[in-house]
Amino acid sequence: MSALSASLSDLLNAAREIVSQVTKTQLVAASTVFLVYRIVYRLWLYPYLFSPLRHIPGPPLGHPIFGQSPTIINSEAGIPQREWVKQYSPVVRNIGPVGFERMMFLRPEALHKILVKDWLVYPRPGFLRHILGLVTGYGLLTVTGDEHKQMRKAMNPAFSIPNLTARACILPSIFFLLSIDEFTVDAEVDMYYDPISGLVEIISKEIDSQPTPEEGKQILMYNWMSKVTLDIICETAFGYHSDSLHNPHNELAEAYEDLVNLQSGPNIAKLILTMLIPGAPKLLLSNFAYKHRHMLDRLTFFTSISTLLSAMHRIKRISSEMLKEKMRESLSVSDSIDSGLAIEEGDMELGGKKDIMSILVRARMREERVRRDTNIDAREKDADGEDVGVGTGIVGYRMSDEAMMAQVLTFLGAGHETTSSGLAWTLWLLANDQESQKRLREEVLPVFRPQNEKVMGRPGYKTLKDLKWLDCVVMESLRVMPPVPITIRRSTKADYIDGVLVPKGTVFWIPIRVVSTWQAIWGEDAEDFRPSRWLDLPKTYHPAFSLLSFIAGPHACIGKTMAIVEIKAVLGALIANFTFEPAYEGQKAKPAAAITMKPTDGMPLKVKKVVL
């Protein structure tokens, strides 16, 4: 034992002597060598020699540091990925910044695994959740896991799709299911056709003001689509009359205009890099960041983030005012109930409000009454009469004030911009396909401009659903030019996908635009706008994974039907009253390479009045 101790002592002494002989210069040199090795390993050695994905086909490394990211940032959204699929396979690997790998799967089986079967294993990466949380709140669109399940379950009783066909009540504009059985068709018509009528009137006056009205006028259609969809979502979701169509200086409209104008590949890249900084997501959500935002203006890199903070502060303030108004109404109802009115009478007082937030508030009130009536908050006692904790009655998920506020931001952010972009691209595609536009006009004229009627027709859900060519046009537009061209997931464990062993931490592109225009599904003309294909879908078409404009699985846009109905209502009214042509010869589409694929040029089109 003593011999062993002596040996250890000799080793320690030898180690001390070696360390004492190492100079600071040698330590710096060794550290530098190690750092250089790690950089070389991360950027080149791992992707080329050691990665388990190195044999998967895909584009070359690209930029030595940023990989293929510069190509993606400076290209039209989804186009590089589509070309890679054509060149390599439906399973593509590419290298991003600092050697990080990104995978892309197109086959339905792989998409089902990522989006549906194992959706909890493949969540959105942290940076994407923080970006969405910053601009749309941490609501149903952003949260995941148990919180998502509880939030969605809490909303379902008040917003269920079976009531859609039963009462035909439509609350459009948002990509969330918001169908309420208490409402009637007449209430629904008043909620979204008034802004549409206002839009038709404004465009008509714009054309009539020209020296030669019959020649029409060049109009930035995306700007007007943004205004009308904002007015619709504000009215249907909050009972808030924004009237951005008639008020060019509406604060909410201006804030969202500033926000969406930030959408570009470089700005998104800057925001992603910012969100990767430890503590940055929490800081950007704080009042401190807003109050000191002007400091960011001194650094060119952060100028866009300063604008983002300013726009979101205004949006949150107005959203907070909307929510406070609903809460005051709910308190008034609660006081009525406590004063002896029947529950149904109290419900009717708030139920008179047709907007979505009133329904969310009423749903929470009902949950609170259940809690109170079942004495959930009473404390249980053991056999000796001692307190043992909170009662274990039936406890439902109660949406907090913070969660309610998140829903306000979600409704505004997720519903307004996506719908306006979808409408703008539909008009663009029809402007370049006069035959389809003419056929659509012949179909919608009888319902939107009925004979002997001085006012615009207001078709309801069933009528809009039965307009077959209108449905073909809208679905084809969403296929060719999806408002959201791509989304992202990240693996939380190593697993096989489509026969490929994917390491933990791998980032996945869900290439919405690529899947929706994949020639293996849609044929040789997959990238062309041809609405008639929806009258005879190809045998290779998969109902869930051939058109990903609304995603699939638990995070699918549960307001798919509502969004489509709104687009149909606005589009039908516009086509019945106006013709659309490209603004000038050789005009090209200019979609943003960002979260949503908005037109960067405002979508100028030549608009003329339809004369019957």
N, C-alpha and C positions, 0 to 999 in steps of 0.2 A: 504493500500500500504506500509505504514511504517512497519507494522507487518511482511509482506512478506520479506521486505529488511532485517529486523532483523533476520528472520529465515535463510536466505541465508548466512548472515554474520556469524551466529553461526555455520552453516555447514562448511563454509570455515575455520573457526578457529579450529574446531574439526579435519578437514582433515590435517591442518598444524601440529597440535599436534601429530597426529598419525604418519605422515611422519617423524617428528623430532625424534620420538622414534625408528624408524626403523634403524638398524645398517647396515653397509656395508656388514657384514657377512650374515645378513638376506637377503639382496638384492641379493648377490651372490648365496645363497642357493635357493631362489625363482627362479632366472634365470636358475639355474642348473636343478631344478625340471621341469620347463617349457620346457627346451631343451630336457631333457630325455623323457618327455611326447610326444613331437613332433616326436622324433626319433621312439619311440615305436609305435606311431600312424601311422607314414608313413610306417614303415617296417612290422608291423604285424596287428595292429588293423584295419586300412583302408582296406588292401587287404582281410582280413578274415571276417570282421564284417560290414563294412560300404560301400564298393564299390558296385555300381549298377551292376558290372560285376562279383560279387563274386559267382554267381550261374552258370556261364558259365563253362562247363567242361574243364579240362586242367591238366597239371602236377602239382605236389605239389610245395610249395614255393621254395624249394631248399636251396641254401646258405642263411643264415639269413640276409646278407647284399646285396649280389650280385644276389640273386635269381637263375634263371636258366642260367645266362650268362656264368658261368664257363663251364657248359655242352656244350653249343653252341660253345664257343671259342675253346674248345679242341676236338671237333668232326668234322667229315667230313661235308662239307657244305650241309645243307638241310636235313641231315639224322635224327637228333633229332625231327625236325618238322614233318617229314614224319611218324615217329613212333607215335607221339602224335595224328596225324590224324587217324591212324589205331586204336589206343587205345581209343580215346575219340569221336571225331566227326569232320565234316568239318568246324566247328566253334570252335576254340580253344583259350583259354586265358592262358597266362603264365606271371609270374612275373619276371621283370628284376631288374637292380640295384636299390637300395634304395626304393623298393616297387612299382616302376612304372610298370604299366600294359601294356602288348602288346597283340594285337588281331590278329587272322589269320582267314581269310574267303576264302573258296575254290569254292563255288558255282558260276556259271556264272553270276547270277543276282547281287550278291554282288560285284563281280569284275567289272561288268559293271558300277555300281553306283560309285565305288571308282575311277576307271581309266578313265571312259568315261563321263558319265552323269554329275557327280559333281566333275570333276577333279580339279577345282579351289578350291573346299572346302577341298580337300585332297591332298595338295602339299607334296613334299619331306620335311622332317624336316630340320631345319636350319643346324644342324651338318653335315648331308649328303650333302646338297648343298655346304657347305664350303669345305668338303673333295673333292668332285668332282671338285669344282672350283679351288682348289689348284693344282690338277693334270691334269685337262682337260680344264681349263679356264672357264670363265662364258659365254659360248657360247650356242648354240641351245640345247645342252644336259642338261645344268644346269639351265638356266633361266626359269621362269614360268610366268603365267598371261599374261598381255598385251604385255610385252616385248617379251615373247616367240611367241605370235601371230604375232607381227610385224616382228620379225626376220625371222620367218618361211615364212611369206608372201613375204618378200623381196627376199628370196632365191628361191621361187617357180618359178618365170618367167624364170630364167636361168636353174633351175634344176627340170624339170617336167617329170613325169613318162610316159605320153602319147607318148613322143618321143622315148621311149625305144624300142617299137616294130616297130616304123616307121623307125628308122635308125639303130636299133640294136647297139647303142653305149654304151659300158659298161665301167664304171669307178668303179672298185670294191674296196674292202678292207675296206671301211668305212660303218658304220651302219647309214649313212645318204644318202638320195636319191640324187644322183649327176649324172643325165642323161642329156646329152646336145645334142641338135638337130644338132649342127654345125658339129659334128664329124662323121666319117665314121667307118666302121668295121675295115679297114686296120689300121687306127690310133689307135683304141682301142687295136688291137692285139699287136702292138708294145709296148704299154704301160704296159701290164702285163705279156705277155708271155716271154719277155726277161729275167726277173728275174726267172721265172719258169724254163726256159731252163738252166739258170745258176745253179739253184739248182740241177736239174737232173744230170748235168755234174759233179758237185762237189761230189755228193753221189756216182756216178759211179766210180770216181777216188779214193774215200775213200775205196771202196770195192776192186778195182783192185790192190790197194797197199798192200793188205793182202797176206801172204804166200800162202794161199789157197782161192782164190777169190770165188770159187764155194760154200764155206761154209758161205760166207757173213761176215758182221761185225756188232758189236753192236754199235748203233749210238744214241745219244741223240736227238731225233726227235723234241722235243719242241723247243730246241735252234735254230734249222734250220728253223722251222716254224715261229719263231719270226723274224728271219732275212729276210726271203723272203717276209713276209707280210709288214715289215717295208720298204723294198725296193719298194714294189708295191705302198704303200700309199704315199711315198715320190715322186715317179715318177708321179702317177696319180693325186695327190692333188696339188703338188707344182712345178713339173718339176725339182725336186731336185734329183740328182743322188747320193744316199747314198752308194750304193754298199756294204752294210754290209755283203753280202754273201762272197765277196772276200777280204774285208778289216776288219780283226778281231778287229782292233783298231779304227773303226769309232766312232767318239765322240758321235753322236746321238744314235747309237746302244748301246754303253757302258752305256750312261746315262739311257736309258730305261731298260737295264738289271739290273742296280742298283735299279731302281724304282720298277720293278716287283718282284725282289727278296725280297723286303720288305713285300710282301703280306703274311700275316699269321694272324690267329685269335688274338693273343696277340698284335701284332703291330696295327691292326685295332682298337682294344679296346683302346689302348693308344692314338691313333689319335682322336678317338671320344671324350675321356675325355679331351684332349687338346682343341678341338674345342668348348667344352662347357664352357671354361674359357672366361669370358668377355674380348673382345678385341683381343683374340688370333688369330682368322681367319685373321683379317686385319694385325696383326703383322707378321704372317708367310708369307704373300704376299709381305712384304716390303723388300727393299734392306738392311735395318738395320738387319733384322733377318738373311739374308744370310751372311752378313759380320761378324756377331757375332755367327755364328752357332757352332763354335768350343766350345763355352761356354756350349752348350748343351751336348757335349761329356763327360763332367765331371759328368753328372747325367745319370746313367744307364737307367732310365725311358725314357729319351729324345734322346738317341743315334740314334734310327731309324728316328726320325724327323730331326736330323742333316743331315743324309744321304739323306732324301727326299728333303730337301732344296737345297743341293748340286746338286742332279740330275735335279731338276726342273729348277735351274738357268741355267744349260747347255742347257737344252731343250728349254727354253724360248729364250736364246741368239741365238741359231741356227734358231729357228722359226722366230724370229724378222728379221734375215738376209734374210730368205726366203721371208717374207712379204715385206721388203724394196725393194727387187729386183723386185717384182711384181708391186710395186708402182712406181718405176722408169720407168718400161715399160709402165705403164698407163700414166705417164706424157709425155712420148715420143709420145704416140698416141694422147694425148690431144693437144700437140704442133703441130702435123701434121694436126689435124682438124682445129686448129686456124690459120694455115698457108694457109688454103684454100682447103685442101683435102676434098673430100666427106666424110661424116660420115661413109659410108660403107667401104671406103678405110681405114680409121682409125681403124675401127673395125677389118678389115682383118689383120692389122699389129699385133694387140694383139691376134686376133682370131687364128693366126698361132700357138699360144701356146695352147697345148691340155690339160693342167692340170686344176684342179678345181679352184685354186685360181685365175688364169687368167680369168676364167668365172665370178667369184665373183667380181673381180675388174672391168671387163667390164660392169657388171650389175650396179655397183655403178656409173660408168662413165655415163651410159645412164640416170640414175636417176638425176645426176647432170646437164646433158644437158637439161632434161625436166624442172628442176627447173629454169635454166637460160633462156630457151626459153619461158617459160610461165611467166617469170618475177616475180617469187614467192617472191624473196627477196625485191621487190619494196615495198615502204611503201604507204599504202592507205591514202587518204585524205578525210576529211569530206566536207560538202557542202560549208564551208567557206575556203576550201583549207588548213586546218590544218592537220598535221600528226595525225593519229589515231592508228597507229601500223603496224605490218608486214602484208604484203599482204595475202589474204586468198584464193589464188589459190589452185590448186590441189597439195597437199603436200604428197609425198610418204615417206616411212620410209627409211632414208639413213643410211646404216651401217657405224658406226664410225670406226676410226682406231683401237680403243680399241676392238670393237666388231669383227673386222676382225682378230685381233691377237687372240682373244678367239676362233675363228673358226679354226685357224691353230692348236692350242693346242687340240681342240676337235677332229679334223680329226686324229691327231696323236695318242692321248690317247685313244679315244673311238673305233677307227677302227682297230688299229694295234694289240693290246693285245687280244681283244675279238676274232678276226678272227684266230689268231695263236693258241689260246687255243682250239677253235672249231676244227681246223684241227688236232691238236695233239690228242684230245680225239677220233676223228673219226678213226685215224690210230690205236689207242689203241683198240678200239672196233672191228675193222676189224682184227687185229692181233689175237684176241681171238675168231673170227668167220671166220675160213678159208673158209667155204662154201660160205658165203656172199662175201668174198674178191675175191674168184675165179670167182663167177658170175659177179661181177663188172668188173673184168679184161677182161672177155670175151666181155663185152659191150663196154668198152672204148678203147680197142686195135685198132679197125678199124678206129677210129677218131684221136687218139693220136699217133698211129704208123702205118699209112697207108702203104700198100704194095708198094714196089719200091720207097719209099720216104726216103731220107737220113737224113732229118731233122724232128723234132717232129711236129706232126700235131698241128694246132692252131684253134680249133673249136670256133665259135662265139656263141653269146647268144642263138640263136634259136637251134643250134645243141646241146648245153649243156642242154637246157631246154627239149629237146626231149629224152634225155637219161633217161629212166624211173627208172632203178635200181639205177643209180647214185643219182637221186632225192630221192628215198626211203632211201638210205644209209645216205645221208646228213640230211634229215629231222629226221630220227630216232636217229642219233647221237645228234642233237640239242635238241631232246626231252629228251633222257636219261641223257646226260651230257651237260646241257646248260652252255655256257661260263659265264653267270652271273646267279648264282643260286637263288638270292633273292634280292629284293629291298624293300624300306620302304616308307610309307606315314604317314601323321599325320592329325588328324581331327582338323578343325578350329572352329567347332561348334558341339553341341550335336545333334545326329540324329539317326534314326533307320536304321540298316543295317542287312538284313536277319533276321528281327524280333527282333533284339537285340538293345536296347537303348545304344548307345556308347557315353560316355561323351566327352566333348571338351578336346582336348589335348592328346587323346589316340593315341598311335603309332600303326600302322598296318604293319605287314609283308605281302608283296606280295610274297608268296613262289613259285617262278617260278619252281624250280625243283620238289617241292611237287605236284603242279598242273599237271605238265607234266608227272608225273609217278603215278598219282592217280588211284587206282584200280577201283573206281566207274566209271571212264571214259574208261580206257584202258584195263580193265580186269585183271585176276589173274596174268598174266605175264607182268604187266605194267612196272616193274623194269628191265625187260630183254631187250636186244638189239635184236630186230626182225624186220628188214627192210620191210619184206613182209606185215606187218600190214598196210602200207601206200597204198597198192594196194586194200585194202578192209577195210576202216576205220569203226570203231564201230558206231552204231547208236547214242551212247551217246556223240560222238565227237562234240564239238562246234568249229566252224572255228576261232573264236576270242579268246576264253577263255579256250581251252583245251591244247594249246601249247603257253606258254608265254615267249618263248625264246627272242622274240622281243617286249615284252610288248604289250599294246593295248591302243587306245585312242590318244589324242593329243600329248602325250609324247612317242608314239610308235616309234620304230626305223624306220624312213622313208627310210632308205637304206637297208631294209630287202632283197629285190631282189638282190641288188648289192653285199651284203655280201654272200648270197648263191651262186651267180655266181662265186665269187672269190674262195670260198671253193671248188666248183665243178671243176674249172679249175686246181687248184693246186693238188687236190686229184686225178683227172683223170690222170694227167701227172705222178704222183708218182706210182699209181697202175698199169699203163701201162708199167712202166719200172722196178718196184721192187716188191718183196714180203715182207711182214712184219709178224714177229712172236714175241711173248714175249721174252724178253732178257734172262730170266732164269726161271726155273721151280718154280711155286708158286708166281710169280710176282703179286703184287697187285697195284691197282690204288692209287695214293697219291695226291688227289686234295687239293688245298689250301682252308682254311676256311676264305675267304676274299671277296673283292668286285668282283673279277673275279676268276673263278675256274681253275687256271693254275696248271699244274702238278708240284709238289714241287721237284720231282727228275729228272726233265729234260726229262722225258719220254724215257728211254732207250728201244730200240727195236732191234731185230735181223733183219737186212736188207740184202736181196740177190737180185742180178740182174735177171730180166726176160730174158731168152734166147729163142728167137723165132726159 
